[in-house]
Amino acid sequence: MAGAGPTAVLSSGKKMPLLGLGTWQSKAEEVYNAVKVAIDAGYRHIDTAWVYKNEKEVGQAIKEKIAEGKIKREDVFVTTKLFTAFSRPEHVRECMMQSLADLGLDYVDLYLIHSPLCFKYGSNPFAHAGNPEEVYDEVDYVDTWKGMEPLVDEGLAKSIGVSNFNKQQLERLVQNCRIKPAVNQVELHPYLAQQDLVDFCKKNNILVTAYSGLGAPALPKMMSNKTDDPVLMEDPSIVAIGKKYGKSAAQVLIRYQLDRGVSVIPKSVTPSRIQANFDVMNFSLSKEDLATLAGLDRNLRYLNGERFSTHKYYPY
Ligand SMILES: NC(=O)c1ccc[n+]([C@@H]2O[C@H](COP(=O)([O-])OP(=O)(O)OC[C@H]3O[C@@H](n4cnc5c(N)ncnc54)[C@H](OP(=O)(O)O)[C@@H]3O)[C@@H](O)[C@H]2O)c1
C-alpha cells in the first residue's frame, strides 16, 4: 500500500491505511468521480455502506482504476457495513452478498455491523415516518456477530468490526466472540474526544475509526434534532493552529486523528477538497497543539440519533 499514508495492523493481521474517503451522502453520480480523484490523490481506503446506496458507483470507480493499472485490488482497502435491518444472524450473509455484488468485488477488507441498533428485516428506519418503535427488532448484537464471523472463514471479509458501539457493548462483545472485532467506527473529533472509549479500544487492540471528523457540516435532519451546534471547522483555536502550519482547519482535524493513532474518513465529493484532505502527510501537530485540541472536548455529538433514543441499545 505504497503512498497510502500511515497504516495500522489490525487484530486480524491485515494492514489498514488510517486515512480513507468517506462516502455517506455522496450521490451516486458524484461518488464515482470522487473515488477516482481520491485514488489518484493517494487514498487507498474507501468507506461505504449498504445503506449509502452508492456501492455500485464506488465499485465501478475502483474497477476502472484497477483496469487503468493505477492500483491492484490488494492496494485498496474497502470497508462496507451491514445495515441494521439485516441484524438477525440468518440475514447477515444476504446483506454482505448484495454489497459484494454491487461493489463488483469478491471480498471486502472490512465489514462492520453498522450499529448495535437493530430494526425489523426489510424495514427502513430512516424513511419510516411513524413511531420508530414500530420498526425496532429484538436482536442481540452478539447474535448478529455470530452471523459475521463465518464471513471471515469464507474469505468474503478479510476483517470484521463494529460501528457505533459504546464501551459496555464492546466489552460484552469482546467477551462473547470467537473472532475479535478489529475496528470500532464512531463519531470522533475535538468536540467529542471519547478518550475513555479510545483507551479501551487501544487496550483491546481494536482500531478506532473517526467518522464525522470534520464535524459533519451537511448533517441531515434525520440524524439530529439540534440546530444550534457550533461549526467545528470554524473553531478559532483550530483555525489558529492551522495558520501556524499553513494548513486549513479540515487538515488540522484530519491530522489530529492520525497523530492519535486513529483512522479518519473525511467525506467529500469536491475534487479540490478530496486532494487537500489527503495533503496532511507533510506535517504533524506538536504536543501543545494536540493538548489544545484535546481541551476542546465538550461531549458534543453531531449525530445524536435522538429519533431512536427509546431503542434498548441507545445511546451509542
Ligand atoms: N458508521 C456510521 O454510522 C457513520 C456515520 C457517519 C459517517 N460515517 C462515515 O464517515 C464519513 C465522514 O463523516 P461525515 O460524512 O458525516 O462528515 P465529515 O467528513 O465530517 O464532513 C463531510 C462534509 O464536509 C465537507 N468537506 C469535506 N472536506 C472539506 C474541506 N476540506 N473543507 C470544507 N468542507 C469540507 C463535505 O462537503 P463536499 O462533499 O460538498 O465537499 C461534506 O459536506 C462518512 O462519509 C461515512 O463514510 C459513518
The ligand as an ORCA input file, in Angstrom:
! r2SCAN-3c Opt
* xyz 0 1
  N     -20.690      4.369     10.796
  C     -21.544      5.361     10.822
  O     -22.621      5.291     11.414
  C     -21.183      6.631     10.106
  C     -21.892      7.821     10.394
  C     -21.493      8.981      9.737
  C     -20.452      8.952      8.838
  N     -19.789      7.778      8.557
  C     -18.678      7.710      7.585
  O     -17.761      8.759      7.879
  C     -17.630      9.612      6.743
  C     -17.327     11.037      7.180
  O     -18.332     11.578      8.019
  P     -19.434     12.624      7.515
  O     -19.719     12.419      6.070
  O     -20.553     12.531      8.482
  O     -18.805     14.049      7.760
  P     -17.412     14.817      7.591
  O     -16.416     14.016      6.870
  O     -17.112     15.342      8.943
  O     -17.864     16.052      6.711
  C     -18.242     15.935      5.377
  C     -18.667     17.315      4.878
  O     -17.564     18.213      4.924
  C     -17.374     18.834      3.667
  N     -15.917     18.921      3.481
  C     -15.054     17.913      3.204
  N     -13.795     18.365      3.151
  C     -13.845     19.687      3.386
  C     -12.850     20.706      3.450
  N     -11.570     20.420      3.253
  N     -13.262     21.970      3.716
  C     -14.561     22.249      3.925
  N     -15.552     21.327      3.877
  C     -15.189     20.055      3.606
  C     -18.042     17.916      2.654
  O     -18.550     18.661      1.563
  P     -18.429     18.226     -0.005
  O     -18.661     16.750     -0.104
  O     -19.518     19.011     -0.628
  O     -17.061     18.625     -0.454
  C     -19.194     17.337      3.470
  O     -20.312     18.196      3.456
  C     -18.969      9.412      6.026
  O     -18.968      9.901      4.729
  C     -19.134      7.917      6.145
  O     -18.313      7.253      5.209
  C     -20.138      6.626      9.201
*
